[in-house]
Amino acid sequence: MKIGNFGRLDPELKKKGITGLVNGSKLEEVVWDEFNGNWDKLAYESEMLIADFQNKEIEEKFSFENFPEGKERKTTIKTRVNQSFFRSAILSSYNLKCCITSLSIPDFLVASHIKPWSKDIENRTNPHNGLCLNSIHDKAFDKGFITVTPDFKIKVSEYFNDYSKEKPVNDFFIKYNNHNIIKPERFLPTQEFLDYHFQNIFIK
């Protein structure tokens, strides 16, 4: 019921005609206003609360090599928590399927940033800035050899024209040109991010 109370505040649910429960409290509005859109804080605070509820240290939930000490400790933990949150949010919203090929082997799936991690600190963990891609298409997307347009169509770079006689190039890339991506159930990619990738990263 508490989740239902929060549902009344969610504009994405309202777009689908879902109103949630109407008899919520003021505290829910305060919590919603604090965390709505603040993905970094939401991910980190949520994991901290879960770890506390389980009587665990947050470090137990994430593996670290050469675990840092001092001031770097919290930064490293927060980064790892937020990366994990982003991957989980993206893969679950796409039902563990690549949005281009429908490949559903989790070990080959990547939560790919549309607007790169280095270019937009505020949206590093925003699920609307992500696509679920297999590792090959993730690499191609990252390098600009493919893109997804603001109307959710796959565009393949003319770079591949020189390799069009190669069957793997056709099978992996060219045949998907102008096809629609498989849209997620939640966290539809924001057109602003898609347009950024199309205009600034895609090799036309």
Buried (B, 14 or more C-beta within 10 A) or exposed (E): EEEBBBBBBBEEBEEEEEEBBEEBEEEBBEEBEEBEEBBBBBBBBEBBEEBEEEEEEBBEBBEEEEEEEEEEEEEBBBBBBBBBBBBEBBBBBBEEBBBBBEBBEEEBBBBBBBBBEEEBEEBBBBBBBBBBBBBBBBBBBBEBBBBBBBEBBBBBBEBBEEEEEEEEBBEBBBEBEEEBBBEBEBBEBBBEBBBBBBEEBBBE
